[in-house]
Amino acid sequence: MDPAQACPIAPVVDLVFSRWTTPILWTLNEYGRQRFVELQRRIGTITPKVLTQRLRQLERDGLVTRTYHAEVPPRVEYDISPLGRSLAPLFHSLAEWSPNLTKVQAAREHFDATEPAHRRP
């Protein structure tokens, strides 16, 4: 069976939730058009090489737009595309769910305290 048919959200998860894709899209959605350095500064720990790679992929996927301004010095800005912006409700739902992370941590601590070592991940 085709994995996409078995779980229709799997391709979406692969597209949107890779290591740096979510922070890039969330930042552009929340703060709007950004220059490369501004985007890197807001995300924090991403390297310029990885940010460049992810932005190119997101542009290719139609989730981000890149605008080149032919001025001195040249200026490039990135923005979330309308297709990327259609993910905003998903981002907001995940942000609303994020307080549950303390419950996840508590569940992990309980599991680790009560289960034998060979059963722990």
N, C-alpha and C positions, 0 to 999 in steps of 0.2 A: 504494500500500500504506500502511496505517495505520502511522505511526512506532512506535507502541507494539508492534505485531506484528513489525516489522522488528528492533527492539531492545527487549525487554521491560523492561530495567532503566532505559531513558531517562526514563520518568516518575518513577521513584524517585530518580534522580540529580537531576532538576529539583526535586523536592520537598525532598530532604534536603541537597543540596549547594549551595544558594544561598549568597551571600556571608556572611551572618551566621547562617544556620540551624544549620550544623554546630557552631560554637563554643557557641551557646546550648544545643543539645541535649546536647552533650558535657559542658558544665559542670553542667547539671541532673542528668545521669546520674551524674557523678562525685561531686558535692557535695550532691546532694539539694535539698530545698525551699530556695528563696532568695527574699529580698525583692528588689525591683527594683534598689535601690542596690547590694546585695551582688552581684547578677548582673552589673551594669554594671562594678563594680570588678574582678571576677574576669576578665571578658572583656577589659577594658582600653580599647581604642580605639573602641568603639562609642558613638555618640551616643545621648542619651536618646530622641530622635525615632525613630531607626532601631530601637532596642531595642523601643520601644513597638509600632512597626509589625510587626516580626518576631514578637513575642510574641502579638499579636492573630492574626496569620496562623497561627502554630503552634497556638494554642488552637482556631481555626476548623478546622484540619486534624486535630484530635484528638490531637496529639502532646504538648501541654502543657496542664496544668490551672492555672486561676487561682482562688485562694481569697481572698475578701474577708472580713476580720474587722471587724465593726462595733464598734469600741472607740475610745477617745480616746487618742491620735490613731488614725484608721483605719489598718489594716494590710492589705497585699495581698501574698500569697506565690504564687510560681510553682513548679511541680514538673513533672517529666517524667511523662507518663501511661503506663499500661501499654503502649499502642500505641507510644509513643515509646521506652519501655524495650526493646521488642522489637528496636530497632536497635542495642542494646549490643554484640552479637557483631560487627556490622559495624564499629563504632567501634574495638573491640579489635583486629580484624584490620588496620584501617588504621594503628593505633598500632604494631602489630608490624611493619608494612611500612615505617614512616617512616625507619628507618636507611638504607633504599635511596635516600633523597633525596641523599645524598652521591654516589652513583653517577650519579644524574640530572645533578647539577651537573658531574661529571667528563665525562659524555657531551656536555653542552652546550659545555663548554670545548673538548673535542676537535673537535666539529663546527665551532665558530666559528673554530678555528685552522686547520682543514684545508679548509673549504669556501669557495668564492668568496662575496663579499658578496651577490651577487644571489640566492644560494640560502638565505641566512639569514632567519629569520622577523623 
